[in-house]
């Protein structure tokens, strides 16, 4: 009878360990997927379009600080985009 209790306690311990591992893996998977979703969100607003006046359009990359400017003269067709140096980043 004593041997039977020992086997039951070992079996119960293994079941508890298995349930704990299963619960932990589900928790870790959920945390990783939430972290991935949080990292994707900032990229959705990575670029900003700025129109300081009716002749200039600026596309600003909020991650790298680079921006592209396009000058459109009134009553004329579009011109080419030019990549500009960022006024924010400087060599220190």
Biopython code that builds the backbone (N, CA, C, O; Angstrom):
import numpy as np
from Bio.PDB.StructureBuilder import StructureBuilder

atoms = [
    (1, "UNK", "N", (0.824, -1.181, 0.000)),
    (1, "UNK", "CA", (0.000, 0.000, 0.000)),
    (1, "UNK", "C", (0.872, 1.251, 0.000)),
    (1, "UNK", "O", (0.533, 2.253, -0.628)),
    (2, "UNK", "N", (1.986, 1.186, 0.700)),
    (2, "UNK", "CA", (2.870, 2.325, 0.782)),
    (2, "UNK", "C", (3.501, 2.629, -0.573)),
    (2, "UNK", "O", (3.702, 3.793, -0.921)),
    (3, "UNK", "N", (3.813, 1.585, -1.334)),
    (3, "UNK", "CA", (4.368, 1.760, -2.676)),
    (3, "UNK", "C", (3.367, 2.407, -3.614)),
    (3, "UNK", "O", (3.752, 3.169, -4.501)),
    (4, "UNK", "N", (2.071, 2.109, -3.428)),
    (4, "UNK", "CA", (1.009, 2.676, -4.256)),
    (4, "UNK", "C", (0.894, 4.182, -4.030)),
    (4, "UNK", "O", (0.700, 4.935, -4.984)),
    (5, "UNK", "N", (1.013, 4.632, -2.775)),
    (5, "UNK", "CA", (0.954, 6.063, -2.477)),
    (5, "UNK", "C", (2.140, 6.791, -3.091)),
    (5, "UNK", "O", (2.008, 7.922, -3.559)),
    (6, "UNK", "N", (3.292, 6.142, -3.087)),
    (6, "UNK", "CA", (4.492, 6.738, -3.666)),
    (6, "UNK", "C", (4.319, 6.938, -5.170)),
    (6, "UNK", "O", (4.691, 7.981, -5.709)),
    (7, "UNK", "N", (3.748, 5.926, -5.851)),
    (7, "UNK", "CA", (3.521, 6.036, -7.297)),
    (7, "UNK", "C", (2.500, 7.120, -7.613)),
    (7, "UNK", "O", (2.647, 7.853, -8.591)),
    (8, "UNK", "N", (1.455, 7.223, -6.776)),
    (8, "UNK", "CA", (0.440, 8.252, -7.001)),
    (8, "UNK", "C", (1.009, 9.648, -6.797)),
    (8, "UNK", "O", (0.656, 10.569, -7.534)),
    (9, "UNK", "N", (1.885, 9.823, -5.808)),
    (9, "UNK", "CA", (2.449, 11.144, -5.567)),
    (9, "UNK", "C", (3.402, 11.540, -6.699)),
    (9, "UNK", "O", (3.462, 12.709, -7.079)),
    (10, "UNK", "N", (4.141, 10.572, -7.236)),
    (10, "UNK", "CA", (5.022, 10.861, -8.369)),
    (10, "UNK", "C", (4.177, 11.203, -9.601)),
    (10, "UNK", "O", (4.488, 12.147, -10.327)),
    (11, "UNK", "N", (3.122, 10.442, -9.832)),
    (11, "UNK", "CA", (2.242, 10.709, -10.971)),
    (11, "UNK", "C", (1.571, 12.077, -10.822)),
    (11, "UNK", "O", (1.482, 12.833, -11.789)),
    (12, "UNK", "N", (1.107, 12.387, -9.635)),
    (12, "UNK", "CA", (0.496, 13.695, -9.395)),
    (12, "UNK", "C", (1.488, 14.832, -9.617)),
    (12, "UNK", "O", (1.140, 15.878, -10.164)),
    (13, "UNK", "N", (2.728, 14.612, -9.185)),
    (13, "UNK", "CA", (3.774, 15.620, -9.391)),
    (13, "UNK", "C", (4.060, 15.843, -10.861)),
    (13, "UNK", "O", (4.242, 16.978, -11.300)),
    (14, "UNK", "N", (4.100, 14.751, -11.629)),
    (14, "UNK", "CA", (4.352, 14.866, -13.069)),
    (14, "UNK", "C", (3.193, 15.571, -13.783)),
    (14, "UNK", "O", (3.411, 16.366, -14.697)),
    (15, "UNK", "N", (1.964, 15.272, -13.360)),
    (15, "UNK", "CA", (0.798, 15.946, -13.953)),
    (15, "UNK", "C", (0.854, 17.434, -13.639)),
    (15, "UNK", "O", (0.625, 18.268, -14.515)),
    (16, "UNK", "N", (1.159, 17.766, -12.388)),
    (16, "UNK", "CA", (1.265, 19.177, -12.003)),
    (16, "UNK", "C", (2.374, 19.881, -12.788)),
    (16, "UNK", "O", (2.193, 21.011, -13.242)),
    (17, "UNK", "N", (3.519, 19.214, -12.947)),
    (17, "UNK", "CA", (4.622, 19.778, -13.708)),
    (17, "UNK", "C", (4.227, 19.999, -15.172)),
    (17, "UNK", "O", (4.553, 21.033, -15.754)),
    (18, "UNK", "N", (3.535, 19.040, -15.757)),
    (18, "UNK", "CA", (3.084, 19.179, -17.151)),
    (18, "UNK", "C", (2.117, 20.334, -17.329)),
    (18, "UNK", "O", (2.218, 21.090, -18.296)),
    (19, "UNK", "N", (1.176, 20.476, -16.397)),
    (19, "UNK", "CA", (0.217, 21.578, -16.469)),
    (19, "UNK", "C", (0.940, 22.920, -16.303)),
    (19, "UNK", "O", (0.610, 23.894, -16.980)),
    (20, "UNK", "N", (1.918, 22.966, -15.409)),
    (20, "UNK", "CA", (2.688, 24.193, -15.192)),
    (20, "UNK", "C", (3.464, 24.583, -16.450)),
    (20, "UNK", "O", (3.499, 25.756, -16.824)),
    (21, "UNK", "N", (4.077, 23.610, -17.092)),
    (21, "UNK", "CA", (4.822, 23.885, -18.326)),
    (21, "UNK", "C", (3.875, 24.353, -19.421)),
    (21, "UNK", "O", (4.202, 25.290, -20.149)),
    (22, "UNK", "N", (2.730, 23.738, -19.554)),
    (22, "UNK", "CA", (1.748, 24.139, -20.558)),
    (22, "UNK", "C", (1.257, 25.560, -20.316)),
    (22, "UNK", "O", (1.171, 26.355, -21.252)),
    (23, "UNK", "N", (0.936, 25.884, -19.065)),
    (23, "UNK", "CA", (0.477, 27.233, -18.730)),
    (23, "UNK", "C", (1.572, 28.268, -18.996)),
    (23, "UNK", "O", (1.294, 29.343, -19.527)),
    (24, "UNK", "N", (2.809, 27.947, -18.629)),
    (24, "UNK", "CA", (3.931, 28.869, -18.847)),
    (24, "UNK", "C", (4.165, 29.125, -20.326)),
    (24, "UNK", "O", (4.396, 30.264, -20.733)),
    (25, "UNK", "N", (4.106, 28.071, -21.131)),
    (25, "UNK", "CA", (4.334, 28.257, -22.567)),
    (25, "UNK", "C", (3.228, 29.098, -23.196)),
    (25, "UNK", "O", (3.496, 29.901, -24.090)),
    (26, "UNK", "N", (1.986, 28.923, -22.737)),
    (26, "UNK", "CA", (0.893, 29.766, -23.249)),
    (26, "UNK", "C", (1.089, 31.222, -22.854)),
    (26, "UNK", "O", (0.843, 32.124, -23.654)),
    (27, "UNK", "N", (1.532, 31.453, -21.623)),
    (27, "UNK", "CA", (1.778, 32.820, -21.156)),
    (27, "UNK", "C", (2.901, 33.478, -21.939)),
    (27, "UNK", "O", (2.792, 34.645, -22.316)),
    (28, "UNK", "N", (3.972, 32.749, -22.186)),
    (28, "UNK", "CA", (5.107, 33.292, -22.937)),
    (28, "UNK", "C", (4.705, 33.580, -24.376)),
    (28, "UNK", "O", (5.085, 34.612, -24.929)),
    (29, "UNK", "N", (3.940, 32.681, -24.990)),
    (29, "UNK", "CA", (3.485, 32.898, -26.364)),
    (29, "UNK", "C", (2.613, 34.144, -26.462)),
    (29, "UNK", "O", (2.759, 34.928, -27.400)),
    (30, "UNK", "N", (1.720, 34.333, -25.515)),
    (30, "UNK", "CA", (0.868, 35.520, -25.501)),
    (30, "UNK", "C", (1.697, 36.786, -25.328)),
    (30, "UNK", "O", (1.444, 37.785, -26.001)),
    (31, "UNK", "N", (2.669, 36.759, -24.448)),
    (31, "UNK", "CA", (3.523, 37.930, -24.214)),
    (31, "UNK", "C", (4.327, 38.277, -25.458)),
    (31, "UNK", "O", (4.461, 39.452, -25.799)),
    (32, "UNK", "N", (4.863, 37.275, -26.137)),
    (32, "UNK", "CA", (5.643, 37.527, -27.350)),
    (32, "UNK", "C", (4.768, 38.105, -28.452)),
    (32, "UNK", "O", (5.187, 39.031, -29.147)),
    (33, "UNK", "N", (3.559, 37.574, -28.626)),
    (33, "UNK", "CA", (2.678, 38.100, -29.680)),
    (33, "UNK", "C", (2.246, 39.528, -29.369)),
    (33, "UNK", "O", (2.114, 40.338, -30.287)),
    (34, "UNK", "N", (2.020, 39.859, -28.088)),
    (34, "UNK", "CA", (1.674, 41.236, -27.726)),
    (34, "UNK", "C", (2.853, 42.168, -27.953)),
    (34, "UNK", "O", (2.666, 43.304, -28.389)),
    (35, "UNK", "N", (4.052, 41.709, -27.665)),
    (35, "UNK", "CA", (5.249, 42.514, -27.887)),
    (35, "UNK", "C", (5.442, 42.776, -29.374)),
    (35, "UNK", "O", (5.804, 43.884, -29.767)),
    (36, "UNK", "N", (5.202, 41.763, -30.203)),
    (36, "UNK", "CA", (5.336, 41.932, -31.644)),
    (36, "UNK", "C", (4.309, 42.931, -32.162)),
    (36, "UNK", "O", (4.635, 43.756, -33.016)),
    (37, "UNK", "N", (3.076, 42.874, -31.667)),
    (37, "UNK", "CA", (2.047, 43.819, -32.088)),
    (37, "UNK", "C", (2.398, 45.235, -31.662)),
    (37, "UNK", "O", (2.125, 46.185, -32.395)),
    (38, "UNK", "N", (3.006, 45.392, -30.476)),
    (38, "UNK", "CA", (3.405, 46.721, -30.009)),
    (38, "UNK", "C", (4.526, 47.285, -30.861)),
    (38, "UNK", "O", (4.585, 48.496, -31.074)),
    (39, "UNK", "N", (5.419, 46.433, -31.356)),
    (39, "UNK", "CA", (6.519, 46.905, -32.187)),
    (39, "UNK", "C", (6.043, 47.265, -33.584)),
    (39, "UNK", "O", (6.639, 48.129, -34.227)),
    (40, "UNK", "N", (4.987, 46.628, -34.071)),
    (40, "UNK", "CA", (4.467, 46.949, -35.401)),
    (40, "UNK", "C", (3.709, 48.258, -35.410)),
    (40, "UNK", "O", (3.660, 48.929, -36.441)),
    (41, "UNK", "N", (3.125, 48.637, -34.308)),
    (41, "UNK", "CA", (2.309, 49.848, -34.254)),
    (41, "UNK", "C", (3.078, 51.117, -34.574)),
    (41, "UNK", "O", (2.551, 51.943, -35.319)),
    (42, "UNK", "N", (4.298, 51.337, -34.062)),
    (42, "UNK", "CA", (4.992, 52.571, -34.396)),
    (42, "UNK", "C", (5.324, 52.700, -35.870)),
    (42, "UNK", "O", (5.389, 53.816, -36.385)),
    (43, "UNK", "N", (5.534, 51.591, -36.564)),
    (43, "UNK", "CA", (5.852, 51.661, -37.982)),
    (43, "UNK", "C", (4.676, 52.134, -38.819)),
    (43, "UNK", "O", (4.867, 52.619, -39.934)),
    (44, "UNK", "N", (3.449, 51.998, -38.291)),
    (44, "UNK", "CA", (2.304, 52.445, -39.053)),
    (44, "UNK", "C", (2.291, 53.965, -39.179)),
    (44, "UNK", "O", (1.700, 54.494, -40.121)),
    (45, "UNK", "N", (2.928, 54.678, -38.254)),
    (45, "UNK", "CA", (3.013, 56.135, -38.346)),
    (45, "UNK", "C", (4.464, 56.571, -38.507)),
    (45, "UNK", "O", (4.873, 57.603, -37.975)),
    (46, "UNK", "N", (5.235, 55.783, -39.241)),
    (46, "UNK", "CA", (6.654, 56.086, -39.429)),
    (46, "UNK", "C", (6.848, 57.337, -40.272)),
    (46, "UNK", "O", (7.738, 58.138, -39.987)),
    (47, "UNK", "N", (6.035, 57.518, -41.299)),
    (47, "UNK", "CA", (6.194, 58.658, -42.195)),
    (47, "UNK", "C", (5.106, 59.690, -41.937)),
    (47, "UNK", "O", (3.943, 59.355, -41.716)),
    (48, "UNK", "N", (5.518, 60.960, -41.971)),
    (48, "UNK", "CA", (4.572, 62.059, -41.819)),
    (48, "UNK", "C", (4.653, 62.953, -43.043)),
    (48, "UNK", "O", (5.740, 63.251, -43.536)),
    (49, "UNK", "N", (3.504, 63.374, -43.526)),
    (49, "UNK", "CA", (3.454, 64.301, -44.655)),
    (49, "UNK", "C", (3.195, 65.696, -44.106)),
    (49, "UNK", "O", (2.215, 65.925, -43.397)),
    (50, "UNK", "N", (4.083, 66.622, -44.440)),
    (50, "UNK", "CA", (4.003, 67.987, -43.943)),
    (50, "UNK", "C", (3.876, 68.921, -45.135)),
    (50, "UNK", "O", (4.630, 68.809, -46.102)),
    (51, "UNK", "N", (2.930, 69.834, -45.068)),
    (51, "UNK", "CA", (2.769, 70.842, -46.124)),
    (51, "UNK", "C", (2.876, 72.231, -45.493)),
    (51, "UNK", "O", (1.875, 72.789, -45.043)),
    (52, "UNK", "N", (4.115, 72.798, -45.459)),
    (52, "UNK", "CA", (4.290, 74.101, -44.834)),
    (52, "UNK", "C", (3.610, 75.238, -45.602)),
    (52, "UNK", "O", (3.197, 76.229, -44.999)),
    (53, "UNK", "N", (3.494, 75.104, -46.910)),
    (53, "UNK", "CA", (2.766, 76.085, -47.726)),
    (53, "UNK", "C", (2.250, 75.377, -48.974)),
    (53, "UNK", "O", (2.403, 74.163, -49.105)),
    (54, "UNK", "N", (1.643, 76.123, -49.885)),
    (54, "UNK", "CA", (1.037, 75.485, -51.059)),
    (54, "UNK", "C", (2.060, 75.046, -52.099)),
    (54, "UNK", "O", (1.693, 74.355, -53.050)),
    (55, "UNK", "N", (3.327, 75.420, -51.954)),
    (55, "UNK", "CA", (4.340, 75.069, -52.945)),
    (55, "UNK", "C", (5.281, 73.952, -52.496)),
    (55, "UNK", "O", (6.009, 73.409, -53.328)),
    (56, "UNK", "N", (5.292, 73.596, -51.236)),
    (56, "UNK", "CA", (6.211, 72.577, -50.720)),
    (56, "UNK", "C", (5.449, 71.422, -50.077)),
    (56, "UNK", "O", (4.449, 71.611, -49.383)),
    (57, "UNK", "N", (5.961, 70.214, -50.336)),
    (57, "UNK", "CA", (5.459, 69.013, -49.670)),
    (57, "UNK", "C", (6.675, 68.304, -49.094)),
    (57, "UNK", "O", (7.674, 68.117, -49.787)),
    (58, "UNK", "N", (6.593, 67.908, -47.825)),
    (58, "UNK", "CA", (7.702, 67.231, -47.161)),
    (58, "UNK", "C", (7.198, 65.904, -46.601)),
    (58, "UNK", "O", (6.162, 65.856, -45.939)),
    (59, "UNK", "N", (7.942, 64.823, -46.872)),
    (59, "UNK", "CA", (7.689, 63.516, -46.272)),
    (59, "UNK", "C", (8.813, 63.287, -45.272)),
    (59, "UNK", "O", (9.983, 63.240, -45.653)),
    (60, "UNK", "N", (8.467, 63.143, -43.992)),
    (60, "UNK", "CA", (9.448, 63.013, -42.913)),
    (60, "UNK", "C", (9.423, 61.600, -42.361)),
    (60, "UNK", "O", (8.364, 61.085, -42.003)),
    (61, "UNK", "N", (10.607, 60.963, -42.290)),
    (61, "UNK", "CA", (10.763, 59.632, -41.707)),
    (61, "UNK", "C", (11.079, 59.811, -40.227)),
    (61, "UNK", "O", (12.167, 60.270, -39.879)),
    (62, "UNK", "N", (10.133, 59.451, -39.348)),
    (62, "UNK", "CA", (10.302, 59.684, -37.913)),
    (62, "UNK", "C", (11.315, 58.741, -37.279)),
    (62, "UNK", "O", (11.774, 59.001, -36.167)),
    (63, "UNK", "N", (11.679, 57.648, -37.957)),
    (63, "UNK", "CA", (12.638, 56.708, -37.391)),
    (63, "UNK", "C", (14.071, 57.155, -37.678)),
    (63, "UNK", "O", (14.896, 57.199, -36.766)),
    (64, "UNK", "N", (14.372, 57.484, -38.927)),
    (64, "UNK", "CA", (15.741, 57.848, -39.292)),
    (64, "UNK", "C", (15.992, 59.350, -39.258)),
    (64, "UNK", "O", (17.147, 59.771, -39.195)),
    (65, "UNK", "N", (14.947, 60.167, -39.298)),
    (65, "UNK", "CA", (15.121, 61.614, -39.311)),
    (65, "UNK", "C", (15.335, 62.181, -40.699)),
    (65, "UNK", "O", (15.507, 63.391, -40.845)),
    (66, "UNK", "N", (15.330, 61.336, -41.731)),
    (66, "UNK", "CA", (15.495, 61.822, -43.098)),
    (66, "UNK", "C", (14.174, 62.391, -43.596)),
    (66, "UNK", "O", (13.101, 62.023, -43.118)),
    (67, "UNK", "N", (14.272, 63.288, -44.558)),
    (67, "UNK", "CA", (13.041, 63.772, -45.163)),
    (67, "UNK", "C", (13.256, 64.075, -46.636)),
    (67, "UNK", "O", (14.365, 64.375, -47.077)),
    (68, "UNK", "N", (12.167, 63.989, -47.381)),
    (68, "UNK", "CA", (12.168, 64.269, -48.810)),
    (68, "UNK", "C", (11.261, 65.469, -49.039)),
    (68, "UNK", "O", (10.173, 65.567, -48.471)),
    (69, "UNK", "N", (11.736, 66.383, -49.889)),
    (69, "UNK", "CA", (10.981, 67.605, -50.156)),
    (69, "UNK", "C", (10.682, 67.684, -51.645)),
    (69, "UNK", "O", (11.513, 67.340, -52.486)),
    (70, "UNK", "N", (9.493, 68.138, -51.944)),
    (70, "UNK", "CA", (9.098, 68.341, -53.335)),
    (70, "UNK", "C", (8.534, 69.752, -53.450)),
    (70, "UNK", "O", (7.606, 70.130, -52.735)),
    (71, "UNK", "N", (9.120, 70.522, -54.369)),
    (71, "UNK", "CA", (8.659, 71.879, -54.606)),
    (71, "UNK", "C", (7.772, 71.874, -55.844)),
    (71, "UNK", "O", (8.176, 71.402, -56.907)),
    (72, "UNK", "N", (6.590, 72.391, -55.701)),
    (72, "UNK", "CA", (5.649, 72.462, -56.817)),
    (72, "UNK", "C", (5.353, 73.939, -57.067)),
    (72, "UNK", "O", (4.730, 74.612, -56.246)),
    (73, "UNK", "N", (5.807, 74.421, -58.208)),
    (73, "UNK", "CA", (5.530, 75.817, -58.542)),
    (73, "UNK", "C", (4.057, 75.964, -58.888)),
    (73, "UNK", "O", (3.460, 75.071, -59.489)),
    (74, "UNK", "N", (3.479, 77.088, -58.509)),
    (74, "UNK", "CA", (2.064, 77.301, -58.834)),
    (74, "UNK", "C", (1.823, 77.249, -60.345)),
    (74, "UNK", "O", (2.609, 77.778, -61.132)),
    (75, "UNK", "N", (0.733, 76.606, -60.729)),
    (75, "UNK", "CA", (0.311, 76.489, -62.134)),
    (75, "UNK", "C", (1.295, 75.707, -62.996)),
    (75, "UNK", "O", (1.332, 75.917, -64.208)),
    (76, "UNK", "N", (2.091, 74.812, -62.415)),
    (76, "UNK", "CA", (3.005, 73.968, -63.185)),
    (76, "UNK", "C", (2.843, 72.520, -62.752)),
    (76, "UNK", "O", (2.220, 72.235, -61.729)),
    (77, "UNK", "N", (3.399, 71.624, -63.521)),
    (77, "UNK", "CA", (3.341, 70.204, -63.223)),
    (77, "UNK", "C", (4.270, 69.828, -62.091)),
    (77, "UNK", "O", (5.021, 70.672, -61.602)),
    (78, "UNK", "N", (4.234, 68.566, -61.661)),
    (78, "UNK", "CA", (5.076, 68.129, -60.539)),
    (78, "UNK", "C", (6.558, 68.115, -60.913)),
    (78, "UNK", "O", (6.923, 67.999, -62.082)),
    (79, "UNK", "N", (7.389, 68.236, -59.897)),
    (79, "UNK", "CA", (8.837, 68.159, -60.076)),
    (79, "UNK", "C", (9.355, 66.910, -59.376)),
    (79, "UNK", "O", (8.568, 66.156, -58.804)),
    (80, "UNK", "N", (10.657, 66.679, -59.412)),
    (80, "UNK", "CA", (11.251, 65.482, -58.805)),
    (80, "UNK", "C", (11.415, 65.646, -57.305)),
    (80, "UNK", "O", (11.559, 66.753, -56.787)),
    (81, "UNK", "N", (11.387, 64.516, -56.632)),
    (81, "UNK", "CA", (11.625, 64.515, -55.186)),
    (81, "UNK", "C", (13.118, 64.614, -54.933)),
    (81, "UNK", "O", (13.916, 64.048, -55.680)),
    (82, "UNK", "N", (13.503, 65.332, -53.877)),
    (82, "UNK", "CA", (14.902, 65.462, -53.481)),
    (82, "UNK", "C", (15.044, 65.018, -52.035)),
    (82, "UNK", "O", (14.278, 65.435, -51.166)),
    (83, "UNK", "N", (16.044, 64.156, -51.785)),
    (83, "UNK", "CA", (16.302, 63.756, -50.408)),
    (83, "UNK", "C", (17.157, 64.831, -49.757)),
    (83, "UNK", "O", (18.140, 65.290, -50.338)),
    (84, "UNK", "N", (16.774, 65.232, -48.539)),
    (84, "UNK", "CA", (17.437, 66.337, -47.848)),
    (84, "UNK", "C", (18.151, 65.814, -46.595)),
    (84, "UNK", "O", (17.774, 64.782, -46.041)),
    (85, "UNK", "N", (19.162, 66.522, -46.167)),
    (85, "UNK", "CA", (19.836, 66.235, -44.900)),
    (85, "UNK", "C", (18.885, 66.553, -43.754)),
    (85, "UNK", "O", (18.117, 67.512, -43.834)),
    (86, "UNK", "N", (18.930, 65.781, -42.719)),
    (86, "UNK", "CA", (18.049, 66.013, -41.566)),
    (86, "UNK", "C", (18.607, 67.151, -40.708)),
    (86, "UNK", "O", (19.788, 67.136, -40.362)),
    (87, "UNK", "N", (17.777, 68.132, -40.363)),
    (87, "UNK", "CA", (18.262, 69.188, -39.486)),
    (87, "UNK", "C", (18.392, 68.710, -38.044)),
    (87, "UNK", "O", (19.022, 69.382, -37.228)),
    (88, "UNK", "N", (17.805, 67.560, -37.720)),
    (88, "UNK", "CA", (17.815, 67.035, -36.361)),
    (88, "UNK", "C", (19.128, 66.331, -36.060)),
    (88, "UNK", "O", (19.709, 66.531, -34.993)),
    (89, "UNK", "N", (19.603, 65.507, -36.995)),
    (89, "UNK", "CA", (20.824, 64.740, -36.740)),
    (89, "UNK", "C", (22.035, 65.595, -37.066)),
    (89, "UNK", "O", (22.070, 66.283, -38.087)),
    (90, "UNK", "N", (23.012, 65.546, -36.202)),
    (90, "UNK", "CA", (24.239, 66.310, -36.411)),
    (90, "UNK", "C", (25.427, 65.453, -36.067)),
    (90, "UNK", "O", (25.306, 64.488, -35.312)),
    (91, "UNK", "N", (26.567, 65.792, -36.608)),
    (91, "UNK", "CA", (27.782, 65.024, -36.286)),
    (91, "UNK", "C", (28.416, 65.612, -35.040)),
    (91, "UNK", "O", (28.813, 66.776, -35.015)),
    (92, "UNK", "N", (28.503, 64.785, -34.005)),
    (92, "UNK", "CA", (29.080, 65.229, -32.728)),
    (92, "UNK", "C", (30.434, 64.637, -32.530)),
    (92, "UNK", "O", (31.077, 64.895, -31.512)),
]
sb = StructureBuilder()
sb.init_structure("model")
sb.init_model(0)
sb.init_chain("A")
sb.init_seg("    ")
for serial, (resi, resn, name, xyz) in enumerate(atoms, 1):
    if name == "N":
        sb.init_residue(resn, " ", resi, " ")
    sb.init_atom(name, np.array(xyz, "f"), 0.0, 1.0, " ", f" {name:<3s}", serial, name[0])
structure = sb.get_structure()
